[in-house]
C-alpha cells in the first residue's frame, strides 16, 4: 500500500443510505417488491408486434396544415 493513498471517499448521501438500511433491514425487500410491481413484467411479444404493426406513420411535420 502506498503511503500517499487517501482513504476511499464516501459521500454524506451514501452514509445516510447505509445507516438507513442498517436501521431498517426490510427496506431493500420492500424496494424489490415495488420494482416487481411496476417494472418486472413478462412481455407478450405477439401483442407487442400487433401493436407495432397497427401504428400509423407520423408525418414529418405534424403542424403542417393541409393545403
Beta strands, then each sheet from edge to edge (+ up, - down):
end
